[in-house]
């Protein structure tokens, strides 16, 4: 128990006066956490097992995920970091670096959380296999629902007080393709508009999309009517196909009230997108995150996801460009390719670079000084 108290101080301590956002999912107890100045740091949730051991998940303000665990039988050296493999169900082992906080407590940080989200959302238990020492195994009862509440907590703490209880689906987590399993996706829980943000006018969005496609030299794009778009990518008000295997979408939101700094919101939009893609992929999800801020001159990221499937014709890759040219705008530009040839597991997405260049050139001209 002493180890847990130390871990609590390290990971979960915060001024009690600020712990206003709290939630419970099964045995998971969650709350927002703050630093000494009162600034939001993370949302965390913890469960205790009958053995007296604990697991904590923390979603940080930068969008990264931390998993910390206690093991009463472990003898860990404080500060030591060793490689480990995370094993969940039939998924391939996921490499990680585990750091020991004290003799019985250790944790891992996932700055690219897509692959671990996929495992946590579906798995029944997780095994942590350090390169040295005994394995640590924990059940994952209701962790999927808990993680949804954890992400929603983070969004509310970033200023979106009306975000709801589960941050999935529209607006910020929209993905391609839309997840079919709404039982775990709860896509309707994410609001498409609140008093704090709203989608831009459809005509304005279509005009921007046409301009970007033209500037990128994509002449054969066909805009999908609403009925067809809703089946493929309901989170994107504008969607097009430029071949029988490739296409893209665009969504833009305007903010009307105070919110977190745009770099944090861009990062969290990427995290929500990865969380949703973890539900969409009926295979093995991999992802990469590219920081485009220096190139863009404003907060920007590109999220590259690959869904590998047994039948490569059903595998797909997607690039999401998340762009915030000023404090009042957030755009997500997505491009996708369905079908891999078996030699292109990390295939480049058609038109990703040209559309990104077109978007940066266009948005730099409209950004507020």
N, C-alpha and C positions, 0 to 999 in steps of 0.2 A: 504493500500500500504506500510505503514511503516513496517508492519509485514513481508511482502515479502522481503523488503530490508535487514532486519535482517537475514531472512532465507537464502537469497542469500549469505550473508557474511559467514554464518556458513557452508553452504553446497556446494556452487558453486564457491566461490572466488578462484582465482588462478592468478599467474603472466600472464598478457596478452601476453607476449612475447612467452609463451609456448603453447598457445591455437591454435595449428596448425591443429588438427584433429577436424573438425566440420562437422555436417550433419543436414539435415532437412528432416523430414517425416511428411507430412501434417502440422499440427500446432505444432508438436514437434520440438524443437530446441535443438541440442545436441552438446557437445564438450568435449574434454579431459581436465582434471583438474590436477594441480600440486601443490606441497607444496612450501614453500619459497626457498628451496634448488634446485628446479627444478625437483624433482623426481615425477614420475607419481603416482597419488593417485587413480583416478577413471575417468570413463566416465559418464557424466550425461546428461539427457534430460528433458526438462521442457515444459509444455504447460500452457497457460493462457486461462481461460474461460471468457465468456461475463460477468460473475458476478464479475470479478476482482480477482478470486481465482486461485490458481496454484496447479499443481501436478508435482513432480519431481521424476524420477527414477535414481538411481546411481548404477552402477556396480563397485564395489571396486576391488582393485588389488588382494585381497584374494579370489575373486569369489562370495562374498556375495552381496545381493541386498538390497538397501535402498529405501523405498518409503516415501516421505515427502509430506505433504499437508498443505494448508492454508484454514482457515475457518473464514471469517470476523465476523461471529456471535458467534464464540466460545469465551469462557472466560477461558483460560487454565492457569495453574500455571506452571511457568517456572521450568524445571527440574523434574517435576512429571512424574512418569511412572505408567501406569495402564494397566490392561489386556483389550483386545478387541477381537472382532470376525470380520473376513473379510468374507463378503458374496458376491459371484459372481454367478449369474444365479441360476441353480439348484444344484450346488455343495454344499456339506456339509460345514457349517461354519468352517473357518480356524482360530485357536487361534493365537494371536499375542500379543506382548507387545508394546504399543505405548508410546513414550516419548515426552513430550511437550518441544519445544525449546523456545517458548515465548507465549504470550497471544493468538496468532492466528495461530501458526505453530506447527506441530507435525510430528513425523516420526517413522517408524518401520524398523528394520533390520532383514533380513532373511538370516541366515547363512546356512540354508538348503533350497534352493529356489525352489526345484522341484514342490511342491504342489502349490505355489503361481504362478509360471510360467504357470502351466496348466490352472489356472483360468484366468490369464491375457491374455493368447494367444487367448482364445475363447470368453470370456465374453464381453458384451456390456457396462456394468457399474459395478463399485465396490462400496460397502457400507462398511464403517468402523463403527462398533458398539462398542463404549467404554463401559466398565462396568458401568461407571457413565458419564452422559452427553448425549447430542443429537448425533444422527447418522450423519455421513458425507458421502455424496454420490457424485460420480464423474463419468462422461462418460469415456469410454475407446476407443475412436475413433482412429484407426490405431496404437494402442499401441503395437500390435504384431509385426508389421513391424519395429516400433521404437525400440523395445527391440532387434531385430536382429541386427539392426545397432549399438545399444549400445554395444552389445557383440563384434561385429566386431571391433568397435573403441578400445575396451580394448585390443584385440589381436594385433592390429596394434601398440598400444602404448607399448606393451610388446616386440616389436622388429620385428614383422612380417609385415613389411610395405606393402607387396604385398598380404595381406590376402584377400582383396576384401571388398565388402560392407555389406555382410551378413554372419555372422559366424555360419553357420549351415551345417549339413552334414559332409562330410569328411573334414579334417582328425580327428580333436580332439573331435568332438561331436558325433562320430559314435555310434549308439545304436542298440539294439535288442528289438523288430523287427524294421525294417526300417519303418518310417512313410509312410502311403499310400497317405496322402493328401499333394501332392507336392505344391499345391497352397499356403499354409502357410509355408510349410517346406523349400521350395527353396533349396532342397538338393544339386543341382548342383552348388550353389554359393561358397561352401567351396572348396578350392583347394586341390587336392590330392598330389601336389608337387609344390614347388616353388624353387627359388634360395636359400632360407633360410632353407628349410627342405625337406627331400625326404623319401619315404618309403624304408625300407631295401630290399635287394634282396629277391625275393620270395623263392628261394631255402634255403637261410639262415633262413628266417622266418619259413618255414616248418620244418626245422631241429630243431629249438628251440621248436616249438609246439610239435613235436613228443617226444622230450626229456622231456618236462614238463608233458605230458600225461603219459609217461612211469614211471617217478619218482613218479607221483601221484597214480600209480597203476590202471590207466584207460585203460584197455586192449581192450575194445570193440569199441573204437572210430572209426568212419568212416569219413574220410576227404571228404568234398563235392566238386564236380567239379564246375568250375566257373559258369556255367549256373544255377545250383541249388543254389549256394551260393549267387549269385546276387539277386535272388528273396527273400531270407531270410534276409541277412545281408550284403548289398553291401559295407558298410564301413569297413568290416573286410576281408582283403585279404586271411585269413586262417580261415576256419570254419569247425566244426565237429559236428556230432551227436553221442551220446553214449547210447541213448535209443530213444523210440518213443516220449518221452516228454522232453528230456533234451539234451543239447549240449553246445558248447562254441565257442569263436572266439579269434583271436589274431591279433593285429596290432602293428607295431613298426615303429617309425620315427627316422631318424638321422638328427641332426641339423648341418648346415654348416656355419652359421653366428651368430653374437651376438644376444642374446635374454635376456628376463627377467630372474631373478633367478629361478631355477627349482621349488622351493616350490610354487611360484606364478603360474607357468605354470601348475603344477599338480593340484592346486586348480581350475584354470580356465578350465582345461580339464574336471574336475568333473562338473563344472557349465554348460558347453556346453553340456555335456552328459545329464544332467537333463533337460535342455531346449529342447533337441530333444526328450527325453522320454516323456515329457509333450505333445508332438504332437503325439507320437506313441500310447499312452494309450487311447483307446476308452472306458474309464471307470473312476475310481477314482484312481489317482496316489498318492502314498505315498513314502517317501524316507528317508533314514538315511545315515549319513556320518561318517565313522570311520577313524581317523587319524592313519596311520600305520607307521609313520616316525620313532618312537622310536624302534619299532619292526624290521623294515627293515634296519635301519642304513643309509637310504637315503630317499628323499622325496617320500611319498607314501600315497595313500588313497584307501579306499574301499567304493564304492557307492552302497547301497542296495536299489533297487526300487521294489515296488509292484504295479501291475495294477489290481485292483479289478473290475470285470465285473459282469453283471447280471447272465450270464451263467458261473459258476466257471470253466467249462472245457476250457474256453477261457481266463481265468485270467492267469497271469504269474508273476514270480519274476525273477529278474536279479541282479547279483553282478558284478560290474565293479572294477577290481583292476588296479589302475593307478600308474605306477612305473617309477621312474627316477633314475636309478642306477648311472648315471654320467651326466655331463653337456651336453653330446652330444647325449643322448638317451632318448626316452619316449616310454613306452609300455602301451598298454591297453589290459588286459586279461579279457574276459567276460565269464560268465557262466549263463545259463538260464534254467528255468523249466516252462513248460506250463501246466496249469491245477492245480487248488487248490481244496481241498476237503471240503471247507467251514469252516473247523476248523483250517486252517493253513494260516490265512490272512497274517502273517509275516513269512511264511515258510522259512526254511533254504534252500539254493540252493545246490543241490548235487554237491559234489567235490569242492565247493568253498574253504574250508579250506585246503584241501590237495593240490589243485593246487596253492593256495597262498604260502603254505610252500615250495612247489617245486620251485616256481618262485623265492622266496627270497633266497633259498639256491643256486640256479643256478646263479642268478644275482649278489649276493654278491661275487661270485667267478670271475665274469667278470668285476666288477666295477673298475673304475680307482682309484688309491690310492689318 
